Every structure is written in C-alpha cells, then in structure tokens.
Amino acid sequence: MVSIDQIKKLREETGISINECKKALEESGGDLEKAKELLKKAGTLLAQKKAQRETKHGIVEAYIHSNKKIGVMIELLCESDFVANLKEFQNLAHELCLQVAAISPEEQALMEQPWIKDPTRKVKDLIEEHIAKFGENIVVGKIFRIQI
C-alpha cells in the first residue's frame, strides 16, 4: 500500500499529477526512485504523442549576462495562453536563456546539451518533464545569442 506521504513527496519532487504519482508508486512497489523513472518514461512517451500538436502561443524571454558581453533571446512556444502565463513555464524559458548563454547552440544542439544545473540530464529531458507537467506540447522557437 502506498502512503499519502510517499505520493506527496513524489508530487513535490516531480510536479506530476497526484494520480500519476500514485500509479507510478504502486507500479514500483513504493520505490521512489523507480517511480521517478517510470514517470520519466511516461513523460517521454507523452512528449512524443504531443509533438505533432500545434504551438501557437508562448512567450519571448531575454537574458543579459552580468558582464554585459552575452545576450540571449528565446521564443518558447506552447499550445495555450493559460500555460504561457504560468510562472513555471516562464521559469523554463529563463532557464533555457541561461543555458544558451552558457553553451552556444552553435557549439552543440540545444536539446542535446547537458543541462547546466544538472549535467546528468539533457535539455530535452527538462522540456519533456514540463510537457508532462502541463499536458501540452512545448517547442523552442527562435534563438538569438549575441556575444562580444
């Protein structure tokens, strides 16, 4: 039997719905790490299913590095204004700006880059997690990076 505390902990760590957390914990026999892996696989499958859905909404995020020598602007697209207005979606756009400032997409494709805050994960993993959280397709549109 899976406890409510286990479900809460998994939900806090992943941001995935309570029902999905409960299912993953039940399937993993209460093992938190296995449940995270199951949710990650489910998120990847969901991202693949949603990949064909149209993204007509989104935001533009900009970042200027503290030394004023690198500037980044990213277009991050989603399916609805509702998701575009979520603080977590806007934080994702900011994280992607920081990523592009740190590692130019010209050096290595953005989606295949190790995420600067957790090199064990790729940028595509970060985006897939957010697709699973929001239930919408998310696409990185235009990227502009200027460096002096």
Summary of the structure (lengths in Angstrom):
residues: 148
radius of gyration: 16.7
end to end distance: 58.0
largest distance: 58.0
contacts: 440
relative contact order: 0.17
helix: 51%
strand: 22%
